[in-house]
């Protein structure tokens, strides 16, 4: 079955590359990047599949059991634009031109120093070399890295200035995952590219890891009244668990200390890291989302985080540089 499915995907990817991507590459005068364009085609195809799942499956789920009525359609449209830029590979294409020479140079220097990749497949010969096992090991490693990356973005004031773009969405939906400051996304791409280089993950596996993670995160951000039960909540992060992370005064503040950075439920796929490091909150409530200082006095300061992508990016830079 997997061979048949893989054959279909390969054929579809090949057709998309030959009939759409490659002609466009040559039309733009970028024939020297034809080989790299095939990888870009893989990201494009995966993104189209993700968006199809979001529209055909997650969308109806939201309409079936919404946490709250959608009243700010403009904010949702902005999130959709963020999603299209990221999931269809446009942001990743820009990062390729910026990061690929950097990663090649870094790998060359590491080899000169005698440092080799920590190849997961070689950890336990006969076991970790099994594709499904190695994939799950990679998934765990990257999820642990994601937990600490996410937690640190709630720890340092300069980092939070950028990450706050993501938390400023008060109308959270399945499209909200990619609502981030582009500088934060660039930093994350560098960190994860270096990690992928270090552990020797294959490009095709990395695409699948990212795609699976992104789809699950779209589910977690959905305006969906859903949890996985007492046991399931402790195996996989649900929309209710992640909504608590976005809750006003809970997910990004220390308990009982308004305005102090901290929070709970930093996990990206699995709640195990939150449970292990004492940051899990399995609240049964579906809280309002946003940032306290967005609220009008006396609760907050009525701070503006921007209505559209360009304004959100600019205000994030101003917070970072402490302008105004």
Secondary structure, DSSP 8 states (H G I E B T S, - for coil): -HHHHHHHHHHHHHHHIIIIIHHHHHHTT-GGGHHHHHHHHHHHHHHHHHHHHIIIIIHHHHHHS-SS----HHHHHHHHHHHHHHHTTHHHHHHHHHHHHHHHHHHHHHHHTT-----GGGTTTTTTTSHHHHHHHHHHHHHHHHHHHHHHHTTSHHHHHHHHHHHT-SS--TTGGG---HHHHHHHHHHHHHHHHHHT--HHHHHHHHHHHHHHHHHHHSS-----HHHHTTTS--HHHHHHHTBTTTTTEETTEEEEE--S---SS-THHHHHHT----------BS-GGGS-TTTS------SSHHHHHHHHHHHHHT--
